[in-house]
Structure formats: C-alpha cells, structure tokens
Amino acid sequence: MRPHLPTILNVVAFLASVSLWSQSCTAADFMVADDPSSSSTLPQAQRRWPSLFQNRPNVATYRSNYLSAERIARVVRSTALYQDPRMPLDGNTPILNILTLPDQVAQTLVDYESVVLLDTLHRSAVYIELQDGKLSQRDATREGVQRLLTLFGMDPNVHIVQKVISDRLSYIDSTLERYEEVAGLPHAQGVPMLTANHDTYENMLAASTQGHRSFWLPHEGNYILIRPWEEPLFERTRRHAAKELRRVREGFLTAENTYGRAYAGLIWGQPLPPDTWPHPAQIEPPNIVDYPRFGSHSASHRELIQALQAHGRLRLYITSIAQGGPKQDSVFKVWLEPAHGQHPVRVSIEELDKKKILAEKALAIVRKFKLPEKLAQLRYY
C-alpha cells in the first residue's frame, strides 16, 4: 500500500532537519575523526581527528574513559529535528563510529537510550545502554559485528528510506516517473535491481512502496536484498540468488545493447500478471499507418507497454549501432504471446526482411506517416 503524500510543511521540516544537521556538524567539529577504514560516504564534516583522542579509542574502554555520569547528566534530550537522517540503526539502536566524540555519543544515548560503538578497523563493536541514569555494555558477537559493518557501510539513502517508512521522518513521495523507471529496471525473483546510476533515494522509495516492497542493491561487488519494512533490514545474497542475479543482469545488458533499454526493460523488467494485459486474440491489428513504431534508443519502457496493451504488437527500429548487435537499418516486429495460467505475459520479437522494410519506407512516403528519424534517413541498396 502506497503512503499518503506529504504536506508541504512536512517536506520543509524534513529538508530542514538535513540542513540543520549538516550545519551543526560543521560548526561543532562534530562526530568522528578521519578513519580510512570507514565508509567513503561519510560526510566531509565527520572526517576530522578530534584533539581529544591522542590514540584510537577502544570499544571495550570507551565507556569508562569518556562517558562519565557527570557528562551524561548534563545532556538534555533533543528533538527528532536534529537527528541525522542518514544515521544507520540496528533495530532502534544507532550505530556510531568509535571515533565519534563523547558529547555526541552521550547525546545519542540520552535520545535513544542505547548505542552501538563500532570499530571498523579492528572489526569489533560494543552495545552501550542507558537505564535510570546508569550505563551498561555488552560485546557484539562475531556475526553481529559483520551485520553492523554492513549496515554502517551501506548507502545512506537506505537509512533515510527506512526512517521515512517507519514514520521517523516526514514523507517525501516518489513521482510516477520514478515508479515507471523502477519498473523498467532488471528484476530478479520479482524484485528490482537498482543498478548503478539508478540507485537513488527516489528509486529506493518507489521500489519500497510497490510490489515486493524491497530491492536489490549493489554492495561490495555483489548485491544485497533490502527490505525497509522489515527487520533485519537486509539479507545477504545466497548462492542460488546470486546466480539468478547474474543471469538477469547479463540478459538485461545483452538486450539493452541489442534492442535498446526500453525493450530490455520489457523483457527483464517488472513482470506483469496476465490480467493486466488484453488477450492477443481480442486485439484488432492496427492498419499500417497507425502501426505503433519506436526507435530502439528513444522509446521509453512505458511507451512500449502502452502500445502492446492497446495493439498487442509494435515495430522496433534500430536507431543506434551496437557492437555485435543488429545493423542500424534493422526493424523488428514485437508482439504478445498468450499467457498460460498465472505466468506473466511473454513477448516475442522477429526481424523483418529487407523487402518489408523497403515497402514500408515507400508506403510512408505515399501515405505521409513518419518513421523513426534515423531509419527514415537511411539509404537502401
């Protein structure tokens, strides 16, 4: 179910929270020291070495060395407006770098009543809890540390989306164009793969509010499954899933290189159930003038879907030369195949022979209908 659209006031409040947090980091030399082992996504304001730390703090002794009862007692609980929307959470517990300054650790403890201190260099972590003004701590398990490292190194947009969905932050909606963009991305096991340059906050939110409400995200040379509505937040790729992801990714790239991105999304993108498509036998073929025609590298995924829904077929003109792909003057007929049971509708493609292409070009001149631009400029011999 898709969340309600925000009020303008909520949007302004959200943007203000990010702005105020950034300003507070810069003004107060906030958060952490430069840590080469930390994620490269840390804000620049966090990459400073505090003069307080002469040596790298130890997770086991951080509480006793830096978090005195007096320091905790001086802290006043803050409002959500000043909390970092990018801050990773383990459940409801914030994860902070071991180089985080004590005042910020104390503030986070008072706000959340617990915190994780993570040493990314030595791969160790400790949970610190505040109850009735008293602090206690426990070590994270080896498996727990690995989970914390993944959460901490994750794209910060994932944590923003998780907070938006859980109502910790004001909602900023994805546009219809974002939902359509996600639908045209490769899908593995029915879940979109947010490939490079498409792994934006808006696309993450769109993927999280439709279909399986999850997405595959590139991480350390592989993919992890992100489920913003659930705990744990992510799931590592298992062997069979990794094999399927590779198959889908390679298939999408091959189709994109051969027929264009829109057609690749049609074949490898969001599966459409049979009841969303008219049966091909019920669709009357269009006349030659009204036949839907698209350039391979100018059509959108949505345009191809709408044409197939309306007519059951279309023609795809190769308008860009791809290495190893069809020639630039090639034309393909694309049509729907009847669905079987609950399986998604299939699409077939077949290249037109040169006689049909020449006949169509001549007819276009006589009947004065337009062919995709680059094809119309080609010379035939």
C-alpha positions in Angstrom: 0.0 0.0 0.0 1.5 3.3 -1.0 1.9 6.0 1.7 0.0 9.3 1.6 1.6 12.3 0.0 3.2 14.7 2.5 2.1 18.2 3.3 4.4 21.0 2.2 5.1 21.6 5.8 6.4 18.0 6.4 8.6 18.3 3.4 10.1 21.6 4.6 10.6 20.0 8.1 12.5 17.1 6.6 14.8 19.2 4.5 15.4 21.5 7.4 16.5 18.5 9.5 19.1 17.6 7.0 20.3 21.2 6.7 20.5 21.8 10.4 22.3 18.6 11.0 24.9 19.5 8.4 25.4 22.9 9.9 25.8 21.5 13.4 28.4 19.1 12.2 30.4 21.8 10.6 30.1 24.3 13.4 31.0 22.0 16.2 33.6 19.8 14.5 31.0 17.1 15.0 31.0 13.3 15.0 34.2 11.4 14.1 37.8 11.6 13.1 39.2 10.7 9.8 39.0 6.9 9.6 40.4 5.2 6.5 38.5 2.0 7.4 35.1 3.8 7.4 32.7 4.1 4.5 33.6 6.6 1.9 30.1 8.0 2.1 30.8 9.8 5.5 30.1 13.5 5.2 33.1 15.7 5.0 32.3 17.3 8.3 32.8 13.9 10.0 36.4 13.5 8.6 38.4 15.2 11.3 40.7 14.0 14.0 39.5 15.4 17.3 42.3 16.7 19.5 40.7 14.9 22.4 41.8 11.5 21.0 45.6 11.1 21.2 45.2 7.4 20.4 42.4 5.5 18.7 39.7 4.7 21.3 39.0 1.1 22.2 35.4 -0.1 22.1 35.9 -2.0 25.4 37.1 1.0 27.4 35.3 3.9 25.6 32.5 4.0 28.2 34.8 4.1 31.2 37.2 6.6 29.6 34.8 9.1 28.0 31.3 8.6 29.3 31.2 9.7 32.9 28.0 10.1 34.9 28.5 13.8 35.0 28.7 14.0 31.2 25.5 12.1 30.8 23.7 14.1 33.4 24.4 17.4 31.5 22.7 16.2 28.4 19.2 17.3 27.5 17.1 15.1 25.2 16.9 16.6 21.7 14.1 16.6 19.2 13.9 14.5 16.0 14.6 17.6 14.0 18.3 17.5 15.0 18.8 13.8 14.4 20.9 12.7 11.4 18.5 11.0 8.8 21.5 9.1 7.4 22.5 7.5 10.7 22.3 3.7 10.5 20.2 1.8 13.0 20.4 -1.7 14.3 16.8 -2.1 15.1 16.2 1.1 17.2 19.8 1.4 18.2 22.0 4.0 16.5 25.4 2.7 15.1 28.2 5.2 15.7 31.9 5.1 14.7 34.3 4.5 17.5 35.8 7.9 16.7 32.6 9.7 17.5 33.2 12.5 20.0 32.0 11.7 23.6 29.5 14.6 23.7 27.7 13.2 20.6 27.7 9.6 22.0 26.2 11.0 25.2 23.6 12.9 23.3 22.7 9.8 21.3 22.5 7.7 24.5 20.1 10.1 26.1 17.9 10.3 22.9 17.8 6.6 22.1 18.8 5.0 25.5 21.2 2.7 23.6 24.0 3.0 21.1 26.5 0.8 19.2 30.1 1.8 19.0 31.7 0.2 16.0 35.4 0.0 15.3 35.6 -0.6 11.5 39.4 -1.0 11.6 39.6 -3.8 14.2 36.1 -5.2 13.4 34.8 -5.0 16.9 31.7 -3.4 18.5 30.0 -2.9 21.8 26.4 -2.1 22.8 26.0 0.6 25.5 22.7 1.1 27.2 21.4 3.8 29.5 18.8 2.9 32.1 17.8 5.0 35.1 20.9 7.1 34.7 23.3 4.1 34.7 25.3 2.7 31.8 25.9 -0.9 30.9 27.6 -2.5 28.0 28.0 -5.9 26.2 30.1 -7.0 23.3 28.7 -7.7 19.9 29.1 -11.3 18.6 31.2 -12.0 15.6 28.1 -12.4 13.4 26.7 -9.3 15.0 29.8 -7.3 14.1 29.6 -8.4 10.4 25.9 -7.3 10.3 26.9 -3.9 11.9 29.7 -3.4 9.4 27.3 -4.0 6.5 24.7 -1.6 8.0 27.3 1.1 8.6 28.9 0.8 5.1 25.5 0.8 3.3 24.4 3.7 1.1 23.0 6.3 3.5 19.9 6.7 1.3 18.8 3.2 2.5 18.7 4.5 6.1 16.7 7.6 5.1 14.2 5.4 3.3 13.9 3.1 6.3 13.2 6.1 8.6 10.6 7.6 6.1 8.8 4.3 6.0 8.8 3.9 9.8 7.5 7.5 10.2 10.7 8.6 11.9 11.0 11.3 9.2 8.4 13.3 7.2 7.4 11.5 4.0 8.7 12.7 0.6 6.9 10.9 -2.2 8.3 9.3 -5.3 6.9 10.6 -8.6 5.1 8.5 -11.2 8.2 8.7 -13.3 10.2 7.1 -10.6 7.8 4.1 -10.4 8.0 3.7 -14.1 11.8 3.9 -14.1 12.0 1.2 -11.4 9.5 -1.0 -13.4 12.0 -0.8 -16.4 15.0 -1.9 -14.3 16.1 -5.6 -14.3 14.1 -7.7 -11.9 15.3 -10.9 -10.2 12.8 -13.0 -8.3 10.3 -10.2 -8.9 12.4 -7.6 -7.1 14.0 -4.7 -8.9 17.8 -4.4 -9.1 18.8 -0.8 -8.5 21.8 -0.8 -10.8 24.5 1.9 -11.0 23.1 5.4 -11.6 19.6 4.2 -10.7 20.3 3.6 -7.0 18.8 6.9 -5.9 16.8 7.8 -2.9 13.7 8.3 -5.0 14.0 4.9 -6.8 14.6 3.2 -3.4 11.5 4.7 -2.1 9.5 3.8 -5.2 10.7 0.2 -5.0 9.8 0.1 -1.3 6.2 1.1 -1.8 5.1 -1.2 -4.6 5.3 -4.9 -5.5 7.5 -6.9 -3.0 8.4 -3.6 -1.2 12.1 -4.4 -1.5 15.0 -4.0 -3.8 18.4 -5.5 -4.7 21.3 -3.0 -4.1 24.9 -3.3 -5.2 27.2 -3.8 -2.2 30.9 -4.7 -2.2 30.9 -6.2 -5.6 27.7 -8.2 -5.1 24.0 -7.5 -4.3 22.1 -7.5 -1.0 18.4 -7.6 -0.6 17.0 -4.5 1.2 13.6 -4.8 3.0 12.9 -1.4 4.5 9.7 -2.6 6.1 11.2 -5.5 8.0 13.9 -6.4 10.5 16.6 -7.3 9.7 16.9 -4.5 7.1 18.9 -6.6 4.7 19.6 -10.1 3.6 22.8 -11.3 2.0 22.7 -12.9 -1.4 22.7 -16.7 -1.3 24.3 -18.8 -3.9 21.2 -19.6 -6.0 20.0 -15.9 -5.8 23.5 -14.7 -6.8 23.3 -17.0 -9.9 19.9 -15.6 -10.8 21.1 -12.0 -10.3 24.0 -12.6 -12.7 21.7 -14.2 -15.3 19.2 -11.4 -15.2 21.9 -8.7 -15.2 23.7 -10.2 -18.2 20.4 -10.8 -20.0 19.3 -7.2 -19.5 22.7 -5.8 -20.7 22.6 -8.0 -23.8 19.0 -7.0 -24.6 19.9 -3.3 -24.0 22.9 -3.5 -26.3 20.9 -5.2 -29.0 17.4 -3.6 -28.9 17.7 -0.6 -26.6 16.9 -0.1 -22.9 13.2 0.1 -23.2 12.9 -3.3 -24.8 15.4 -4.7 -22.2 13.0 -3.5 -19.5 10.1 -5.1 -21.3 11.8 -8.5 -21.2 13.8 -8.3 -18.0 11.9 -5.7 -16.0 8.9 -5.8 -13.8 6.8 -8.9 -14.6 3.2 -8.1 -15.5 0.4 -10.5 -14.4 -1.8 -11.9 -17.2 -4.9 -10.0 -16.0 -3.2 -6.6 -16.8 -2.9 -7.5 -20.5 -5.6 -8.0 -23.1 -5.6 -11.4 -24.8 -3.8 -11.1 -28.1 -6.8 -12.7 -29.9 -9.1 -9.8 -28.6 -6.8 -7.1 -30.1 -7.6 -6.0 -33.6 -4.4 -5.5 -35.6 -3.8 -1.8 -36.4 -3.6 -0.6 -40.0 -0.2 0.0 -41.5 -0.5 3.8 -41.0 -1.4 3.6 -37.3 1.0 0.8 -36.5 3.0 1.8 -33.4 6.6 2.4 -34.3 9.5 3.2 -31.9 13.2 3.9 -32.2 15.3 1.5 -30.1 17.1 4.2 -28.2 14.4 6.8 -28.0 11.4 4.8 -26.8 10.5 4.6 -23.1 9.6 1.4 -21.3 6.2 2.8 -20.6 5.5 3.6 -24.3 6.2 0.1 -25.3 3.9 -1.3 -22.6 1.1 1.0 -23.6 1.5 0.1 -27.3 1.3 -3.6 -26.6 -1.7 -3.2 -24.3 -3.5 -1.2 -27.0 -2.5 -3.1 -30.1 -0.7 -6.3 -29.0 2.2 -5.5 -31.3 4.6 -2.9 -32.3 7.6 -2.3 -34.5 11.1 -1.5 -33.1 13.6 0.3 -35.3 17.3 0.0 -34.5 18.4 3.6 -34.4 21.8 3.2 -32.9 24.6 0.9 -33.9 25.7 -1.5 -31.1 28.8 -3.7 -31.3 27.8 -7.2 -32.1 24.1 -6.1 -32.4 21.8 -5.8 -35.5 22.6 -3.2 -38.2 21.2 0.3 -37.8 18.7 -0.2 -40.5 17.1 -3.3 -38.9 13.4 -3.4 -38.0 11.8 -5.9 -35.6 8.2 -6.9 -35.0 7.4 -7.3 -31.4 4.1 -9.0 -30.2 2.4 -10.5 -27.2 2.3 -14.2 -26.6 -0.8 -15.7 -24.9 -0.4 -16.1 -21.2 -0.6 -19.6 -19.6 -2.1 -19.8 -16.1 -0.7 -17.3 -13.7 2.6 -16.9 -15.6 3.5 -13.4 -16.7 2.7 -12.5 -20.3 5.6 -13.2 -22.7 6.8 -11.0 -25.6 8.3 -12.3 -28.8 10.5 -10.5 -31.4 11.3 -11.2 -35.0 13.3 -9.3 -37.6 11.6 -8.0 -40.7 13.2 -8.9 -44.0 14.6 -6.1 -46.2 11.6 -6.3 -48.7 9.2 -5.4 -45.9 11.4 -2.6 -44.7 11.7 -1.1 -48.2 7.9 -1.5 -48.8 7.2 0.3 -45.5 9.5 3.1 -46.4 7.8 3.6 -49.7 4.4 3.5 -48.1 5.5 6.1 -45.6 6.2 8.5 -48.4 2.9 7.8 -50.2 0.7 7.8 -47.1 2.8 10.5 -45.3 3.4 8.9 -42.0 6.6 9.3 -40.1 9.2 6.6 -39.4 11.6 6.8 -36.5 14.0 9.6 -37.6 17.3 7.8 -38.1 15.8 5.0 -40.1 14.0 7.4 -42.4 17.3 8.9 -43.3 18.9 5.6 -44.3 19.6 4.8 -47.9 18.7 1.3 -49.2 20.5 -0.5 -52.0 
